[in-house]
Amino acid sequence: MRSTNFITNSKMKSLLSFTFFLLIFSAGLQANGNFSGDPFAGKTFNILLTEVNEENTEESVKKEGVKEQLIFKDNRFEVAGKKSAEYIKTRYTVGEKEGKVTFEVKIFSPQEGIMVWTGTLDGNVISGTALWQKKNKEIVNYSYSGSIAE
């Protein structure tokens, strides 16, 4: 009988250890912003995306920008609009910089190339940059700002 109790106790200890590991692991994921602690999760932002060059003035930025939507859904990032061009939905990462929540993601399109998006959330306002490396290796820089879609 003693050996049976030992086996049962050993299995119970293993089960408890495994459960403890899962709790610690899931808490770590939440701390990294991949699940419940993610302020971007489930939100869509309407933005104005503007190419950055030396000739842009404040007035030309307002007139020449392209309206886009940034969609954060199911831990993935998507651009909806003219710049979407069949980019593959990709996981984004959440961080913090100077007390504000940030995100970063690298998305890929077989037709258009690679875009790297970074942004900062300040209340309901999002702003940041996007760098587009076209398939021909040309680089185009953008800035954007916007707010939560209603």
DSSP file (Angstrom, degrees, kcal/mol; ACC not computed):
  #  RESIDUE AA STRUCTURE BP1 BP2  ACC     N-H-->O    O-->H-N    N-H-->O    O-->H-N    TCO  KAPPA ALPHA  PHI   PSI    X-CA   Y-CA   Z-CA
    1    1 A M     >        0   0    0      0, 0.0     4,-2.0     0, 0.0     5,-0.2   0.000 360.0 360.0 360.0 -37.2    0.0    0.0    0.0
    2    2 A R  H  >  +     0   0    0      1,-0.2     4,-2.0     2,-0.2     5,-0.1   0.892 360.0  52.6 -61.7 -39.1    2.8    2.4    0.8
    3    3 A S  H  > S+     0   0    0      1,-0.2     4,-2.0     2,-0.2    -1,-0.2   0.851 106.7  53.6 -67.4 -32.9    4.2    2.1   -2.8
    4    4 A T  H  > S+     0   0    0      2,-0.2     4,-2.4     1,-0.2    -1,-0.2   0.917 109.1  48.4 -66.2 -43.2    0.7    2.9   -4.3
    5    5 A N  H  X S+     0   0    0     -4,-2.0     4,-3.0     1,-0.2     5,-0.2   0.885 109.2  53.9 -63.2 -38.4    0.5    6.1   -2.2
    6    6 A F  H  X S+     0   0    0     -4,-2.0     4,-2.5     2,-0.2    -1,-0.2   0.925 109.9  46.7 -61.3 -44.2    4.0    7.1   -3.2
    7    7 A I  H  X S+     0   0    0     -4,-2.0     4,-2.4     2,-0.2    -2,-0.2   0.925 114.1  47.5 -64.9 -44.5    3.1    6.7   -6.9
    8    8 A T  H  X S+     0   0    0     -4,-2.4     4,-2.4     2,-0.2    -2,-0.2   0.918 113.5  47.9 -62.5 -44.7   -0.1    8.7   -6.4
    9    9 A N  H  X S+     0   0    0     -4,-3.0     4,-2.4     1,-0.2    -1,-0.2   0.888 111.3  51.4 -63.3 -39.2    1.7   11.4   -4.5
   10   10 A S  H  X S+     0   0    0     -4,-2.5     4,-2.1    -5,-0.2    -2,-0.2   0.911 111.2  46.8 -64.7 -42.7    4.4   11.5   -7.1
   11   11 A K  H  X S+     0   0    0     -4,-2.4     4,-2.6     2,-0.2    -2,-0.2   0.895 111.7  51.9 -65.3 -39.8    1.8   11.9   -9.9
   12   12 A M  H  X S+     0   0    0     -4,-2.4     4,-2.6     2,-0.2    -2,-0.2   0.906 108.9  49.8 -64.3 -41.7    0.0   14.6   -7.9
   13   13 A K  H  X S+     0   0    0     -4,-2.4     4,-2.5     2,-0.2    -1,-0.2   0.904 111.4  49.5 -62.6 -41.5    3.3   16.5   -7.4
   14   14 A S  H  X S+     0   0    0     -4,-2.1     4,-2.5     2,-0.2    -2,-0.2   0.923 111.6  48.4 -63.4 -43.9    3.9   16.3  -11.2
   15   15 A L  H  X S+     0   0    0     -4,-2.6     4,-2.5     1,-0.2    -2,-0.2   0.913 112.5  48.1 -62.8 -43.9    0.4   17.6  -11.9
   16   16 A L  H  X S+     0   0    0     -4,-2.6     4,-2.5     2,-0.2    -1,-0.2   0.895 111.6  50.3 -64.2 -40.1    0.8   20.4   -9.5
   17   17 A S  H  X S+     0   0    0     -4,-2.5     4,-2.4     2,-0.2    -2,-0.2   0.916 111.5  48.1 -63.3 -43.3    4.2   21.4  -10.9
   18   18 A F  H  X S+     0   0    0     -4,-2.5     4,-2.3     2,-0.2    -2,-0.2   0.913 111.8  49.4 -64.2 -43.2    2.8   21.4  -14.5
   19   19 A T  H  X S+     0   0    0     -4,-2.5     4,-2.2     2,-0.2    -2,-0.2   0.914 110.6  50.5 -61.9 -43.8   -0.2   23.5  -13.4
   20   20 A F  H  X S+     0   0    0     -4,-2.5     4,-2.4     1,-0.2    -2,-0.2   0.917 109.2  51.7 -60.0 -44.7    2.1   26.0  -11.7
   21   21 A F  H  X S+     0   0    0     -4,-2.4     4,-2.8     1,-0.2    -2,-0.2   0.915 109.2  50.2 -58.4 -45.1    4.3   26.2  -14.8
   22   22 A L  H  X S+     0   0    0     -4,-2.3     4,-2.6     1,-0.2     5,-0.2   0.896 109.8  50.6 -62.3 -40.6    1.2   26.9  -17.0
   23   23 A L  H  X S+     0   0    0     -4,-2.2     4,-2.0     2,-0.2    -1,-0.2   0.929 113.2  44.7 -62.8 -45.2    0.1   29.7  -14.6
   24   24 A I  H  X S+     0   0    0     -4,-2.4     4,-2.0     2,-0.2    -2,-0.2   0.919 113.8  50.7 -64.6 -43.6    3.5   31.3  -14.7
   25   25 A F  H  X S+     0   0    0     -4,-2.8     4,-1.8     1,-0.2    -2,-0.2   0.921 111.4  46.5 -61.3 -46.3    3.7   30.9  -18.5
   26   26 A S  H  X S+     0   0    0     -4,-2.6     4,-2.0     1,-0.2    -1,-0.2   0.864 110.1  53.8 -68.2 -34.6    0.3   32.5  -19.1
   27   27 A A  H  X S+     0   0    0     -4,-2.0     4,-2.1    -5,-0.2    -1,-0.2   0.888 107.4  52.1 -64.7 -37.7    1.0   35.4  -16.7
   28   28 A G  H  X S+     0   0    0     -4,-2.0     4,-1.5     2,-0.2    -2,-0.2   0.888 107.8  51.2 -64.5 -39.5    4.2   36.1  -18.7
   29   29 A L  H  <>S+     0   0    0     -4,-1.8     5,-1.8     1,-0.2     6,-0.4   0.900 110.1  49.4 -64.4 -40.1    2.2   36.2  -22.0
   30   30 A Q  H ><5S+     0   0    0     -4,-2.0     3,-1.4     1,-0.2     7,-0.2   0.892 107.8  54.0 -66.5 -37.9   -0.2   38.7  -20.4
   31   31 A A  H 3<5S+     0   0    0     -4,-2.1    -1,-0.2     1,-0.3    -2,-0.2   0.819 103.9  56.6 -65.4 -30.2    2.7   40.8  -19.2
   32   32 A N  T 3<5S-     0   0    0     -4,-1.5    62,-0.7    -5,-0.1    -1,-0.3   0.464 116.3-115.3 -81.0  -0.1    4.1   40.9  -22.7
   33   33 A G  T < 5S+     0   0    0     -3,-1.4    -3,-0.2    -4,-0.2    -2,-0.1   0.635  80.5 122.9  81.7  13.9    0.8   42.3  -24.0
   34   34 A N  S   <S+     0   0    0     -5,-1.8    -4,-0.2    60,-0.1    -5,-0.1   0.644  80.7   7.5 -84.8 -12.9   -0.1   39.4  -26.2
   35   35 A F  S >  S-     0   0    0     -6,-0.4     3,-1.7    -5,-0.2     6,-0.2   0.089 128.6  -3.7-132.9-114.6   -3.5   38.7  -24.6
   36   36 A S  T 3  S+     0   0    0      1,-0.3    -6,-0.1    -2,-0.0    -5,-0.1   0.739 124.4  57.7 -66.5 -24.6   -5.6   40.5  -22.0
   37   37 A G  T 3  S+     0   0    0     -7,-0.2    -1,-0.3    -8,-0.1    -3,-0.1   0.303  79.1 111.8 -86.7  11.5   -3.1   43.3  -21.2
   38   38 A D    X   -     0   0    0     -3,-1.7     3,-0.7     1,-0.1    37,-0.1  -0.759  47.7-169.0 -91.9 109.1   -3.0   44.5  -24.9
   39   39 A P  T 3  S+     0   0    0      0, 0.0    -1,-0.1     0, 0.0    -3,-0.0   0.637  88.1  55.4 -72.6 -11.8   -4.7   47.9  -25.3
   40   40 A F  T >  S+     0   0    0      2,-0.1     3,-2.2    31,-0.0    32,-0.3   0.730  79.6 119.4 -85.5 -24.1   -4.6   47.5  -29.1
   41   41 A A  T <  S+     0   0    0     -3,-0.7    32,-0.2     1,-0.3     3,-0.1  -0.125  85.4   0.4 -53.9 128.1   -6.5   44.2  -29.1
   42   42 A G  T 3  S+     0   0    0     30,-1.4     2,-0.3     1,-0.2    -1,-0.3   0.538 103.7 124.7  75.8   7.4   -9.8   44.3  -30.9
   43   43 A K    <   -     0   0    0     -3,-2.2    29,-2.7    29,-0.5     2,-0.4  -0.731  44.8-158.6-105.2 151.1   -9.4   47.9  -32.0
   44   44 A T  E     -A   71   0A   0     -2,-0.3   105,-3.3   105,-0.2     2,-0.4  -0.988  10.9-159.2-123.2 135.1   -9.5   49.5  -35.4
   45   45 A F  E     -AB  70 148A   0     25,-2.7    25,-2.4    -2,-0.4     2,-0.6  -0.950  12.2-142.9-118.6 133.8   -7.9   52.9  -36.0
   46   46 A N  E     +AB  69 147A   0    101,-2.6   101,-1.7    -2,-0.4     2,-0.3  -0.848  35.2 177.1 -89.2 124.4   -8.6   55.4  -38.8
   47   47 A I  E     -AB  68 146A   0     21,-2.6    21,-2.1    -2,-0.6     2,-0.5  -0.843  35.2-133.0-127.8 163.2   -5.3   57.0  -39.8
   48   48 A L  E     -AB  67 145A   0     97,-2.2    97,-1.0    -2,-0.3     2,-0.5  -0.979  26.6-158.9-113.5 114.2   -3.9   59.4  -42.3
   49   49 A L  E     -AB  66 144A   0     17,-3.1    17,-3.1    -2,-0.5     2,-0.4  -0.835  12.3-175.8 -99.6 125.2   -0.7   57.9  -43.8
   50   50 A T  E     - B   0 143A   0     93,-3.0    93,-2.4    -2,-0.5     2,-0.2  -0.976  27.2-120.6-129.4 131.7    1.6   60.5  -45.4
   51   51 A E  E     - B   0 142A   0     -2,-0.4     2,-0.6    91,-0.2    91,-0.3  -0.479  30.6-134.8 -66.7 135.5    4.9   60.0  -47.3
   52   52 A V        +     0   0    0     89,-3.0    89,-0.4    -2,-0.2     2,-0.3  -0.839  42.4 139.7 -98.6 121.4    7.7   61.7  -45.5
   53   53 A N    >   -     0   0    0     -2,-0.6     3,-1.2    87,-0.1    87,-0.0  -0.935  64.0 -95.4-149.0 173.4   10.1   63.7  -47.7
   54   54 A E  T 3  S+     0   0    0     -2,-0.3    -2,-0.0     1,-0.3    -1,-0.0   0.721 117.9  57.3 -66.5 -21.8   11.9   67.1  -47.5
   55   55 A E  T 3  S+     0   0    0      2,-0.0    -1,-0.3     5,-0.0     2,-0.2   0.625  78.2 111.6 -86.6 -13.2    9.2   68.9  -49.4
   56   56 A N    <   -     0   0    0     -3,-1.2     2,-0.2     4,-0.1    -4,-0.0  -0.428  43.2-178.9 -66.8 127.4    6.3   68.0  -47.1
   57   57 A T     >  -     0   0    0     -2,-0.2     4,-2.0     1,-0.0     5,-0.2  -0.671  46.2 -95.6-111.2 174.0    4.9   71.0  -45.1
   58   58 A E  H  > S+     0   0    0     -2,-0.2     4,-1.4     1,-0.2    -2,-0.0   0.886 125.7  49.1 -59.6 -39.0    2.1   70.8  -42.6
   59   59 A E  H  > S+     0   0    0      1,-0.2     4,-1.6     2,-0.2    -1,-0.2   0.914 110.0  49.1 -68.1 -43.4   -0.4   71.8  -45.3
   60   60 A S  H  > S+     0   0    0      1,-0.2     4,-2.7     2,-0.2     5,-0.2   0.826 105.4  59.7 -68.5 -28.8    0.8   69.3  -47.9
   61   61 A V  H  X S+     0   0    0     -4,-2.0     4,-1.1     1,-0.2    -1,-0.2   0.931 107.0  46.1 -61.8 -44.9    0.6   66.5  -45.2
   62   62 A K  H  < S+     0   0    0     -4,-1.4    -1,-0.2     1,-0.2    -2,-0.2   0.865 119.3  40.6 -66.6 -36.4   -3.1   67.2  -44.7
   63   63 A K  H  < S+     0   0    0     -4,-1.6    -2,-0.2     1,-0.2    -1,-0.2   0.832 119.1  41.6 -82.8 -33.6   -3.8   67.3  -48.4
   64   64 A E  H  < S+     0   0    0     -4,-2.7   -13,-0.2    -5,-0.2    -2,-0.2   0.505  84.7 115.3 -98.2  -5.4   -1.7   64.4  -49.7
   65   65 A G     <  -     0   0    0     -4,-1.1     2,-0.5    -5,-0.2   -15,-0.2  -0.219  59.2-131.2 -67.2 156.5   -2.2   61.8  -47.0
   66   66 A V  E     -A   49   0A   0    -17,-3.1   -17,-3.1    15,-0.0     2,-0.4  -0.921  18.6-125.8-109.0 131.0   -3.9   58.5  -47.7
   67   67 A K  E     +A   48   0A   0     -2,-0.5    15,-0.6   -19,-0.2     2,-0.3  -0.626  41.4 162.3 -78.1 130.8   -6.7   57.3  -45.4
   68   68 A E  E     -AC  47  81A   0    -21,-2.1   -21,-2.6    -2,-0.4     2,-0.4  -0.869  32.0-130.4-137.3 168.7   -6.1   53.8  -44.1
   69   69 A Q  E     -AC  46  80A   0     11,-1.8    11,-2.7    -2,-0.3     2,-0.6  -0.997   9.3-153.7-124.8 134.4   -7.3   51.6  -41.3
   70   70 A L  E     -AC  45  79A   0    -25,-2.4   -25,-2.7    -2,-0.4     2,-0.5  -0.937  17.0-163.8-103.4 123.5   -5.1   49.7  -38.8
   71   71 A I  E     -AC  44  78A   0      7,-3.2     7,-2.0    -2,-0.6     2,-0.6  -0.937  12.9-170.7-116.3 124.9   -6.8   46.6  -37.5
   72   72 A F  E     + C   0  77A   0    -29,-2.7   -30,-1.4    -2,-0.5   -29,-0.5  -0.921  28.8 149.7-112.9 102.3   -5.6   44.8  -34.4
   73   73 A K  E >   - C   0  76A   0      3,-2.2     3,-1.5    -2,-0.6   -32,-0.1  -0.999  61.1  -2.2-141.9 135.5   -7.6   41.6  -34.2
   74   74 A D  T 3  S-     0   0    0     -2,-0.4    -1,-0.1     1,-0.3     3,-0.1   0.879 127.4 -58.0  53.7  43.1   -6.8   38.1  -32.8
   75   75 A N  T 3  S+     0   0    0      1,-0.2    17,-0.8   -40,-0.1     2,-0.3   0.683 117.3 110.8  62.7  20.6   -3.3   39.2  -31.9
   76   76 A R  E <   -CD  73  91A   0     -3,-1.5    -3,-2.2    15,-0.2     2,-0.4  -0.909  60.8-135.3-126.9 154.8   -2.6   40.1  -35.5
   77   77 A F  E     +CD  72  90A   0     13,-3.1    13,-1.5    -2,-0.3     2,-0.3  -0.860  23.9 175.0-109.6 139.6   -2.1   43.4  -37.4
   78   78 A E  E     -C   71   0A   0     -7,-2.0    -7,-3.2    -2,-0.4     2,-0.5  -0.998  22.2-145.0-144.7 143.4   -3.8   44.2  -40.7
   79   79 A V  E     -C   70   0A   0     -2,-0.3     2,-0.5    -9,-0.2    -9,-0.2  -0.939  15.0-165.7-106.4 128.8   -3.9   47.3  -42.9
   80   80 A A  E     +C   69   0A   0    -11,-2.7   -11,-1.8    -2,-0.5     2,-0.3  -0.967  51.7  43.3-116.5 120.2   -7.2   48.0  -44.7
   81   81 A G  E >  S-C   68   0A   0     -2,-0.5     3,-1.5   -13,-0.2     4,-0.5  -0.971 109.4 -29.4 146.1-159.4   -7.1   50.5  -47.5
   82   82 A K  T 3  S+     0   0    0    -15,-0.6     3,-0.3    -2,-0.3    -1,-0.1   0.809 132.8  49.7 -63.1 -31.8   -4.9   51.5  -50.5
   83   83 A K  T 3  S+     0   0    0      1,-0.2    -1,-0.3    -3,-0.1    -4,-0.1   0.425  86.1  89.0 -88.1   1.8   -1.7   50.3  -48.8
   84   84 A S    X   +     0   0    0     -3,-1.5     3,-2.4     2,-0.1    -1,-0.2   0.942  52.0 165.3 -67.6 -46.6   -3.1   46.9  -47.9
   85   85 A A  T 3  S-     0   0    0     -4,-0.5    27,-0.3    -3,-0.3    26,-0.3   0.753  79.7 -56.0  37.0  47.9   -2.0   45.2  -51.2
   86   86 A E  T 3  S+     0   0    0      1,-0.2    -1,-0.3    23,-0.1     2,-0.2   0.817  82.4 173.0  60.2  33.4   -2.5   41.7  -49.9
   87   87 A Y    <   -     0   0    0     -3,-2.4     2,-0.3    -8,-0.2    22,-0.2  -0.525  37.0-111.9 -69.3 141.3   -0.2   42.0  -47.0
   88   88 A I        -     0   0    0     20,-2.7    20,-0.4    -2,-0.2   -11,-0.1  -0.589  30.2-109.1 -78.8 131.1   -0.3   38.9  -44.8
   89   89 A K        -     0   0    0     -2,-0.3     2,-0.3    18,-0.1   -11,-0.2  -0.389  47.9-171.9 -58.5 133.5   -1.9   39.5  -41.3
   90   90 A T  E     -D   77   0A   0    -13,-1.5   -13,-3.1    -2,-0.1     2,-0.1  -0.959  27.6-100.9-136.2 147.6    1.0   39.2  -38.9
   91   91 A R  E     -D   76   0A   0     -2,-0.3    15,-0.4   -15,-0.3     2,-0.3  -0.409  39.0-152.9 -63.5 140.5    1.4   39.1  -35.1
   92   92 A Y        -     0   0    0    -17,-0.8     2,-0.4    13,-0.1    13,-0.2  -0.766   6.1-130.4-111.7 160.7    2.5   42.4  -33.6
   93   93 A T  E     -E  104   0A   0     11,-2.6    11,-1.8    -2,-0.3     2,-0.4  -0.879  13.6-147.7-112.5 148.0    4.4   43.0  -30.4
   94   94 A V  E     +E  103   0A   0    -62,-0.7     9,-0.2    -2,-0.4     2,-0.2  -0.910  27.5 151.7-114.4 139.0    3.4   45.4  -27.7
   95   95 A G  E     -E  102   0A   0      7,-2.4     7,-2.2    -2,-0.4     2,-0.4  -0.716  35.9-109.1-144.4-163.9    5.9   47.4  -25.5
   96   96 A E  E     +E  101   0A   0      5,-0.3     2,-0.4    -2,-0.2     5,-0.2  -0.999  23.7 177.8-141.5 137.9    6.3   50.6  -23.6
   97   97 A K  E >  S-E  100   0A   0      3,-2.7     3,-1.9    -2,-0.4    -2,-0.0  -0.965  74.3 -14.9-143.1 124.0    8.3   53.7  -24.2
   98   98 A E  T 3  S-     0   0    0     -2,-0.4     3,-0.1     1,-0.3    -1,-0.0   0.856 128.4 -52.4  52.6  40.5    8.4   56.8  -22.1
   99   99 A G  T 3  S+     0   0    0      1,-0.2     2,-0.3     0, 0.0    -1,-0.3   0.485 117.4 108.0  79.7   3.3    5.3   55.7  -20.2
  100  100 A K  E <  S-E   97   0A   0     -3,-1.9    -3,-2.7    22,-0.1     2,-0.3  -0.858  73.1-111.1-115.0 150.9    3.2   55.1  -23.4
  101  101 A V  E     -EF  96 121A   0     20,-0.8    20,-3.0    -2,-0.3     2,-0.3  -0.599  39.1-174.2 -80.4 136.0    2.1   51.9  -25.0
  102  102 A T  E     -EF  95 120A   0     -7,-2.2    -7,-2.4    -2,-0.3     2,-0.3  -0.830  11.4-160.6-125.9 163.5    3.8   51.0  -28.3
  103  103 A F  E     -EF  94 119A   0     16,-2.1    16,-2.0    -2,-0.3     2,-0.3  -0.965   3.0-170.2-139.0 160.3    3.5   48.4  -31.0
  104  104 A E  E     +EF  93 118A   0    -11,-1.8   -11,-2.6    -2,-0.3     2,-0.3  -0.985  10.6 166.0-149.0 141.1    5.8   47.1  -33.8
  105  105 A V  E     - F   0 117A   0     12,-2.3    12,-2.7    -2,-0.3     2,-0.5  -0.988  24.6-149.1-155.4 147.6    5.1   44.7  -36.6
  106  106 A K  E     - F   0 116A   0    -15,-0.4     2,-0.3    -2,-0.3    10,-0.2  -0.981  23.5-170.8-119.2 117.5    6.7   43.7  -39.9
  107  107 A I  E     - F   0 115A   0      8,-3.0     8,-2.5    -2,-0.5     2,-0.4  -0.798   5.7-151.2-113.5 155.2    4.2   42.7  -42.6
  108  108 A F  E     - F   0 114A   0    -20,-0.4   -20,-2.7    -2,-0.3     6,-0.2  -0.958  12.5-175.9-130.0 139.9    4.9   41.1  -46.0
  109  109 A S  E  >  - F   0 113A   0      4,-2.8     4,-2.4    -2,-0.4   -22,-0.2  -0.996  22.5-146.0-130.1 127.7    3.3   41.1  -49.4
  110  110 A P  T  4 S+     0   0    0      0, 0.0    -1,-0.1     0, 0.0   -24,-0.1   0.824 103.6  41.5 -59.7 -29.4    4.5   38.9  -52.3
  111  111 A Q  T  4 S+     0   0    0    -26,-0.3    24,-0.2   -25,-0.1   -25,-0.1   0.843 127.5  25.7 -85.4 -35.3    3.5   41.7  -54.7
  112  112 A E  T  4 S-     0   0    0    -27,-0.3    23,-0.7     1,-0.3     2,-0.4   0.710  96.7-127.3-108.5 -24.2    4.6   44.8  -52.8
  113  113 A G  E  <  -FG 109 134A   0     -4,-2.4    -4,-2.8    21,-0.2     2,-0.4  -0.898  48.0 -26.6 114.7-144.1    7.5   43.9  -50.4
  114  114 A I  E     -FG 108 133A   0     19,-2.3    19,-3.2    -2,-0.4     2,-0.4  -0.903  43.4-168.0-119.9 140.2    7.9   44.5  -46.7
  115  115 A M  E     -FG 107 132A   0     -8,-2.5    -8,-3.0    -2,-0.4     2,-0.6  -0.996   6.7-158.6-125.5 136.5    6.4   47.2  -44.4
  116  116 A V  E     -FG 106 131A   0     15,-2.5    15,-2.4    -2,-0.4     2,-0.4  -0.965  13.9-168.1-113.0 117.5    7.6   47.8  -40.9
  117  117 A W  E     +FG 105 130A   0    -12,-2.7   -12,-2.3    -2,-0.6     2,-0.3  -0.887   9.4 175.2-107.1 134.0    5.0   49.7  -38.7
  118  118 A T  E     +FG 104 129A   0     11,-2.5    11,-1.6    -2,-0.4     2,-0.3  -0.980  11.0 165.6-131.3 148.7    5.7   51.2  -35.3
  119  119 A G  E     -FG 103 128A   0    -16,-2.0   -16,-2.1    -2,-0.3     2,-0.4  -0.995  28.2-137.6-160.3 164.2    3.3   53.2  -33.3
  120  120 A T  E     -FG 102 127A   0      7,-2.9     7,-1.7    -2,-0.3     2,-0.5  -0.981  15.3-145.3-127.8 137.1    2.4   54.8  -30.0
  121  121 A L  E     +FG 101 126A   0    -20,-3.0   -20,-0.8    -2,-0.4     2,-0.4  -0.906  17.3 176.6-105.0 126.1   -1.0   54.8  -28.3
  122  122 A D  E >   - G   0 125A   0      3,-3.1     3,-1.7    -2,-0.5     2,-0.5  -0.855  69.2 -55.3-129.0  94.3   -1.9   57.9  -26.3
  123  123 A G  T 3  S-     0   0    0     -2,-0.4     0, 0.0     1,-0.3     0, 0.0  -0.640 120.9 -22.1  70.6-119.9   -5.4   57.5  -25.0
  124  124 A N  T 3  S+     0   0    0     -2,-0.5    24,-1.2    -3,-0.1     2,-0.4   0.298 120.4  97.7-101.5   7.0   -7.5   57.0  -28.2
  125  125 A V  E <   -GH 122 147A   0     -3,-1.7    -3,-3.1    22,-0.2     2,-0.4  -0.831  52.6-168.3-103.2 132.5   -4.9   58.6  -30.5
  126  126 A I  E     +GH 121 146A   0     20,-2.2    20,-2.3    -2,-0.4     2,-0.3  -0.929  12.3 164.3-117.3 142.7   -2.4   56.5  -32.4
  127  127 A S  E     +GH 120 145A   0     -7,-1.7    -7,-2.9    -2,-0.4     2,-0.3  -0.987  14.3 108.3-151.9 156.3    0.7   57.8  -34.2
  128  128 A G  E     -GH 119 144A   0     16,-2.2    16,-2.2    -2,-0.3     2,-0.3  -0.975  50.9 -70.2 171.1-156.1    3.9   56.4  -35.7
  129  129 A T  E     -GH 118 143A   0    -11,-1.6   -11,-2.5    -2,-0.3     2,-0.4  -0.908  21.0-159.2-132.3 157.7    5.9   55.5  -38.7
  130  130 A A  E     -GH 117 142A   0     12,-1.7    12,-2.5    -2,-0.3     2,-0.5  -0.996   6.5-160.4-136.5 133.4    5.8   53.0  -41.5
  131  131 A L  E     -GH 116 141A   0    -15,-2.4   -15,-2.5    -2,-0.4     2,-0.6  -0.967   8.0-161.1-115.6 124.7    8.8   52.0  -43.6
  132  132 A W  E     -GH 115 140A   0      8,-3.1     8,-2.4    -2,-0.5     2,-0.8  -0.922   7.0-168.4-111.4 117.3    8.0   50.3  -46.9
  133  133 A Q  E     -GH 114 139A   0    -19,-3.2   -19,-2.3    -2,-0.6     6,-0.2  -0.900  22.0-147.3-102.3 106.5   10.8   48.4  -48.7
  134  134 A K  E >   -G  113   0A   0      4,-2.8     3,-2.3    -2,-0.8   -21,-0.2  -0.158  27.7-102.0 -68.6 166.0    9.4   47.7  -52.1
  135  135 A K  T 3  S+     0   0    0    -23,-0.7   -22,-0.1     1,-0.3    -1,-0.1   0.815 125.4  57.6 -59.1 -30.1   10.3   44.6  -54.0
  136  136 A N  T 3  S-     0   0    0    -24,-0.2    -1,-0.3     2,-0.1     3,-0.1   0.321 121.5-110.7 -83.3   9.8   12.8   46.6  -56.1
  137  137 A K  S <  S+     0   0    0     -3,-2.3    -2,-0.1     1,-0.3     2,-0.1   0.355  70.9 143.8  78.1  -2.5   14.5   47.5  -52.7
  138  138 A E        -     0   0    0     -5,-0.1    -4,-2.8     1,-0.1     2,-0.4  -0.430  42.7-139.9 -64.2 142.1   13.4   51.2  -52.9
  139  139 A I  E     - H   0 133A   0     -6,-0.2     2,-0.4    -3,-0.1    -6,-0.2  -0.908  18.4-173.5-111.6 133.0   12.6   52.5  -49.4
  140  140 A V  E     - H   0 132A   0     -8,-2.4    -8,-3.1    -2,-0.4     2,-0.4  -0.994  11.5-150.5-125.3 130.3    9.6   54.8  -48.8
  141  141 A N  E     - H   0 131A   0     -2,-0.4   -89,-3.0   -89,-0.4     2,-0.3  -0.814  16.0-178.1-103.0 140.3    9.1   56.4  -45.3
  142  142 A Y  E     -BH  51 130A   0    -12,-2.5   -12,-1.7    -2,-0.4     2,-0.3  -0.928  14.4-159.3-130.8 155.8    5.7   57.3  -43.9
  143  143 A S  E     -BH  50 129A   0    -93,-2.4   -93,-3.0    -2,-0.3     2,-0.3  -0.924  18.5-178.7-124.5 158.8    4.3   58.9  -40.8
  144  144 A Y  E     -BH  49 128A   0    -16,-2.2   -16,-2.2    -2,-0.3     2,-0.3  -0.990  14.3-179.7-152.3 159.8    0.7   58.6  -39.6
  145  145 A S  E     +BH  48 127A   0    -97,-1.0   -97,-2.2    -2,-0.3     2,-0.3  -0.970  21.2 127.5-155.0 156.2   -1.7   59.6  -37.0
  146  146 A G  E     -BH  47 126A   0    -20,-2.3   -20,-2.2    -2,-0.3     2,-0.3  -0.963  38.0-107.6 179.7-166.1   -5.3   58.9  -36.2
  147  147 A S  E     -BH  46 125A   0   -101,-1.7  -101,-2.6    -2,-0.3   -22,-0.2  -0.884  47.2 -63.1-144.2 172.9   -7.9   57.7  -33.7
  148  148 A I  E     -B   45   0A   0    -24,-1.2  -103,-0.3    -2,-0.3     2,-0.2  -0.346  56.2-115.7 -61.8 134.4  -10.1   54.7  -32.8
  149  149 A A              0   0    0   -105,-3.3  -105,-0.2     1,-0.1    -1,-0.1  -0.485 360.0 360.0 -70.7 140.0  -12.7   54.1  -35.5
  150  150 A E              0   0    0     -2,-0.2    -1,-0.1    -3,-0.1    -2,-0.1   0.398 360.0 360.0-110.1 360.0  -16.3   54.6  -34.3
